Amino acid sequence: PPLPWCCRSVRSWRAAGGRLGPLSLPLSRRAPLSAPLPAAPPARLRSGQAEAAGGDGAMLRHLARKLRASGPVTVAEYMREALTNPGQGYYTRRGGVGESGDFITSPEISQVFGELIGIWYISEWMAMGKPSTFQLVELGPGRGTLTEDILRVFKQLTSVLSKCDVSVHLVEVSPKLSEIQAVMLTGGKVQPNPEDESAYMKGISKTGIPIFWYRDIQDVPPGYSFYLAHEFFDALPIHKFQRTEKGWREVLVDIDPEVPDQLRFVLSPSRTPATQNFIQPEETRDHVEVCPEAGVIVQRLASRIEKDGGAALVADYGHDGTKTDTFRGFRNHKLHDVLSAPGTADLTADVDFSYLRKMAQGKTATLGPIKQREFLKNMGIDLRLQVLLQNSGDTATREQLLRSYDMLMNPEKMGDCFNFFALLPHHRLVHPDKKDKPESKSPLPPVAGFNELLLK
């Protein structure tokens, strides 16, 4: 099927504590959504339509009962239910990545993508003085394709990493996906529930590197680590807010009282706790999406990097605090109404990189966001493509290489809608004692990807 202009991957995540509960409001007080937010088509599922909607309608019935009993819920709560409900959630039951699924990702399109990410980590490890420990931590690793490509690079550069203790740590809450990752990375040779460890599963990669699985980033052991979040933050639950004549109001999801089993967006009749906590006084947009869970995770990453060293690389589609309504669904490689047949489609929203930068709270330096095509070009994708083309022996392989390159780099496909963003220790960019005898300090090496990679 034709791919959408922006593609994304299976992403599983842990629901953060302290979520807002449903708002109990009389039906007569639920204000309809005002005009500035594009209205979604009716999300109706009648008897006999379940099969056409791609499921048995159990999630919609579950939500309808919940909404009738306790009133509308936040968009964040709706996303949690639709994506990670243990019985009917999208990631639990479906979660299709690849050409036969609902969406496809950069690592699935070309091995070059993962290889260049692996080069980025090696480059930063060398720039930081080649520490003796190298923990690669991936958040929401999907099928494990990206990690596999990175490990292939590590294998090819064994001589460079020979004196370094390398290990892989995957943060994955989905049992289904962790099984797929285990087969991909270890051939299925894993040990479940290791004793005296925070990991729930461990194994050895096909290249001989230890791999551990965790349900939360806080379970990953402290230490010098490089973090990877590829299409991870975009699937975390968002709160949506609308500016009105009476001030900011939160967008909620409710059942239509006049149409059974049909969902609709409504506005909260007054300010909610989320409105008071997440809307900045200087905000100029009329519609805002905020992902508090992304902020919490970035705070944890920044604290770990500040304390133990390392870096974090985030690759996702998003903006720098400029976009408004980006909440959308994907099913069968096509855009899907977010309120229709919940549990059968992937739900996602653009990442606000300005929010991630703010939530780092100055504990680390930040770079980006930079467009994917710029990052990959700086990493030497053109040179790598030429090498692969020269080594390919048939026309079909060459055509596939060119198609995948176009998908990754074309501004109208993935080249401009995906961005790279990094968290780095301050001393990586500025010498700690630059004020004292700055002339005695050698210049710091540029950060690969965000500057042109120096090929020696």
N, C-alpha and C positions, 0 to 999 in steps of 0.2 A: 504493500500500500504506500501511497505517497507520504513522505514525512512532513510534519508540520514545520513551520518556520523556526520554532524552537522546540527541542526535544529534551526529555528529562528521564531520569532513571528511577528505579525502585528505591525508595528511601524509607527506612524504618527509623523510628525515633521513640524515645521514652517520654511519656507524658510527664511534664514537670508538676511538682506539688504546688499547692496554693492556687489551683485554678478557680476561676469564677464559677459559682454555681448558677443554675437556671434562675431567671428572674420571674417571680410569680406576679403576673399582672392580669387584671380582668380583661377579657377579650375586648370589651368596649373601649379600653384605654390604650390598646395597641395601635400606635399611629402607623399608617401606611408609609412606605419609603418615599421620600421626596425625590424630585426629578433628577438632580445631578448624578445620581448613581444609576448606571444602565440597568434596566429591569431584566431579570432572567426570564426566559420562556417558562410557562407553567410546568411544574415538575410533577405531573400527574401520572399515577400508575393504577389503572383500573384492573379488575379481574380479567385475566386472559392476556394482559399486556406484559406480564412479568417476564415471560420468555423473551419477548422482543427487547425488553430493557436489559437483558443480559443477566438476570438473576431471578430469585424467587420472590423478591420484594420484601424479604424479612427485615432488612435494615430500615426500609421506609416505614413499615408497620411499627417497628420498635421505636423509631423516632416520633411517629405520630402519637403513639400512646404516651410517650414521655412529655411531648409538648402539650398535649391536652391536659395532662395531670399537673404540670408545674409551670407552664408558660414558656415563652421563647427562650432560646439559648444563644450564647455568643457564637460568632462564626468560628472561633477557636474551639469551642466545645463540639460544634457540629463537625469540624474537620477531624477531631480526635475520634469521634464515634464512627464516622464514615470510613476512616483510614485504618484505625487500629482496634476497633471493637473485637474482643477475643473470638466471638462467634461469627460475626458477619462483616468485619472490616475488610477493606480492599486489600491491604497488605497481608491479612491473615488468609484470605480465600483466593485472591486472584494475583495481584501484583505482577503483571506481565511486562517484562522487559525484553527487548529484542524485536526482530521483524514480525514474529508471530504473536507478540504481545500488544501492549497499548502504546508503547513508546520505545525509542532506541536512544542510546547515549554515545558520547564521543568514544569511550573505550571499545564499544561494540562496533563502531564504524571503522576504526583503524588502530592497529597496534602501535602506530607512530605516536599517537596521543599519549599512551601510557609510558612509552619509552622516553619521551621528552620530560614527562613528570619525574620519572626516575632519575634522569640526568639533573634535573633541578635540585633534587634532594642531595645527590652526590656533590654538586657544585657548592651548595650551601654548607654541607658538612666539611668540605675542604676549606672554604672561606673562613669557617669558624675554628680552624686549627685541628681538624681531624680528631675529635674526641674519641675515647676508647669504647664508648657505648653508643649504639644507634638504634633507638626504638622507633619503628614506623607505625604510627597509630592512624587507622582510617575509620572515620565515622560513617556508618551506613554504607558498607562496601558493596551493596547490590549483589551481583552474581560472583564477584571476586575477580572479574576480568582486569580491572585497573591494577589491582595488587599483583596479579600474575604477570602483567607486562612490566611492572616496576621490578619485580623479583628477577625477571629475565635480564634486565639491565644490571642488577646487582651481581648476577652470576657472571655476566660478561666482564665485569670490572672487579672480579674476585681479588686480583692482585692489588688493587687500590684499597679494598676493604679488608685485606687479609689480617690486619692487626686490630680490627674493630669487632666488638661483640654485637652482632646484628640480630634483631628479633622483630616480629610483626605482631601487632595487637589490634584486633578488629572489634569495634563496638557495634554489636548487632543484637537486636531484641527478637527478631523473627526466627523461630525454629526452622521454618521452611527455607529461608534464605541462608541460614548458617549451614544447613546440610548441603545446599548447592555450592556454597563457598568451599566447604570442606572437600568436596569431590574435585572442584576446580583446582584447588591449591595443593592438596595433599594426596589426591587419589582416593579420598575417603578414609584414610588411615588416621583416625583421631581417637582421643581418649576423653570420654564425657566425664563431667563432674570430678575434676582432679581434687584430691584432698589438700587441705591447708592452702588453697589458692583462691583468689577472688574470681578467677576465670571459670566459666562453666564448661569449657571444652578446650583442648589443646592438641597440637599435632606437629608434624615436621613437614615443611614444604617439599615439593619435588626437587628443589634445589638445595635442600638441607638446612633451611632456616626455621627455627622454632616459631610457631604461630599460636596465639592465644585468643579466645573469644570472651567478650564481656558484655554485660547488659547496660552498663552505664560508664561514661568516661571517668567517673570518680573511682571506678574499680580498677582502672589501669594503673599499674605501679608507677610511682614517681621516678623521675630520671630524665636524662637527656633524651628528648623525643622530637621527632618531626611529625606533625599532624597533617592529615589530609581530609578535606571535606568537599567531595565532588558531588554536586547536585544533592546536597544534604539539607542545607538551610531552607531551601525553597519549599519543602514539604512540612516544615514545622508549622503549628497552628498559629493563625494570625487573628488579631482583633481589627475590625474595620470601624471607622468613625466618619461621620458626616457633619459638616458645618451647617447649621440651620439659623433661622432668625432668632431662635431662643438660645443659641450657643451650640456647643458640640454635643452630638448624640451618638450613641453606639449603634451600629447596624447589627440586628439580631436575625435569627432564623426562627420562623414560626409556622404553624399549621394554618391554612386558610379556613376560617370558621364556616365559610359558606360552601367550600369545596372539599369534601373528605379526601384525605391522603394526597393533598397537594401542598407543597412547601412554598413559602414566599419569604422575601426579606421585609423586615419592618424596622422602625426606629424606636429606640428606647424613649419613653415619655419624659425622662429626666436623665441627668448625668449618672453614669454608672461608676463604680470604683475604677474600672479600667480607663474611662474617660479622664478622670481626675489624675491618674498616675502616668499615663502614657502620652498625652497631648502636650507638646511644648508650647509655652506662651508665644514664642516667635513664629509659630507655624503659619505659613501663608496659603497652603493648599486648602481646598474645600473638602477633599476626601483623602483620608490617610489610613494606611495599613501598618500595624505595628506587630512585631513578633517577639514577645517578651522572652520566650524560651531560647531564641537565638541569642539574645542579649546575655542570658545566664551562661550559656555554653561558651560564648566569646570571653566572658569574664573569667571562666575557669581556665580556658586555654591561655589567656594572657597571664594569669597568675602562675600557671605551671611554667610557661616560658621564662617569665621574670625570675622565678626561683631556680629552675633546673636547667635552663638553656634550651636551645632548639629553635623551631620555627613552625608556623602553620601556614598552609596553602589552601585557600578557598577558591573553588571554581564553580560558578553558578550563573544563572541569568538574573539580572537585576538592574539596579539604578543607583544613583548617588543622591537619593533624597528628593527626586524630582517627579516620580510617577505617582498616580493616584489609585485607580481601580485596576488591579492586575490579577485578581482571584479568578482562576479558571480550572477547567477539568480536561483530561485527555482520556480518550478511549478509542481503541483501534486506530491509533495514529491520527486521530481527528479531535478537534475541539469538542468538548462535551459540556452541556449545561450543568453547572455545579450543584444545582438542587434536584436534578433528575436522577432517579434510580441510584441513591447513595449506596456506596459499597461496591459499585460495579465500575467505577472510574477513578483515575488518579486525580487528586486535587493539589493545586500548587499556587504559589504567589511569588512574584519577583522579590529578590532579596534587596533590602535597603542597606547598601554598603555604608552609607553615612551613619546609620544607626549602629552597625557593627563597629565602626571606627570609634564612635562615641563610647560604646560599652567596653572597649578595651581600657578605658579610663586612664590612658597615659602610661599603663604598665609596660606596654611594648610600643615599638614603632610600627607604623602601618604603611603599606605600599598598595597603590591601586585605588579603585578598580581600573584595570586595563583590559581592553578588548581581547577576546581570545585570539583573533587573527594576529594582533600585534605581539602578544605573549609568545605564541607558537613560532612566529617569524623570528623573534629575538632568540628563541631557543634553537634555531637552526632547522626548522621543518623543511625548508626548501632544499637544503643540502641532503637531508636524510631521504627525501623523496627521490632525488636524483640517483642516489646510491641504490635504492630499491628498484627503481626503473631499469637501471643498468643491469641489475642482477636478475631481473625477471625474464623468464624464458619464453613466455607466451603472451599473445595479445590480450587475452581475457584478464590476466593478472594485471597487466599494465593499465587497462581500462578501469579495473576496480580500484587501483591505487589512485588514479586521477579523479575518479568519482568521490572517493572518500576524502581526498585532499580538498576538493571543491566544497564538500559538505562542511568540513571543519573550518575553512577559511573564507568562504564566500560571505560578504557582509549581509546578503539577503537570506542566508541560511543560519549557520551557527556562528559565523565569524564575528558578528557584532552584538548578538543578543546574549552571548556568554561572556563573562568577565572573570578575571583573576585578581585575587586580593590576598595579601600576605601580612602576617604578624611576625615581627622579628625583634630580637633584643635590641635595645637602644645602642649598645656598643657595636652592633653589626654595621650601623650606618654612621655613627659618630664615636670617635675615640673618647673614652671616659675622661682622660686627662688632656684633652685637646688644648685646654687653656695653658697648660704647663709645657713649655718647649714644643709647640706644635710642629716646628720644623724638624724635630727628631723623629716624628712618627711617619711611617711609610703609609702611602695612600691605601684606603680600604678597597678591596676588590668590588666591582659592581655586582648588584644582585641580578642573577641570570633571569631572563624572561621580562623583567621590568626595565632592564637595559639590554643592549645587544650582547649576546653570549660571546665571550672571547674564545675563539677556537684555536687551540695550539696544536 
